[in-house]
Amino acid sequence: MDKEGVVTAIKNFILPELKEIKDNQAKMSIRLDPVEKRLSDINGHLIEQSRRIDEVRTELTGRIDATNKDLVEKTDGKVLWG
């Protein structure tokens, strides 16, 4: 096969495939943008939920500790559990 035959083969077979791959990649990029936005929104929501859980855990730990202290004081320091 001569040089021109190789060039023609490339033009006829490889270049159309490359164009199709490039077009598909562009379509995928368009579809991925909303997905990435949604994932970012979900991530922000999860971070906020985690922060809120930490706050509630801290608050409840404080309440439990205060309740335990009150119980110990009311029982004259006698531990009635554990």
Summary of the structure (lengths in Angstrom):
residues: 82
radius of gyration: 33.3
end to end distance: 90.4
largest distance: 103.8
contacts: 155
relative contact order: 0.04
helix: 88%
strand: 0%
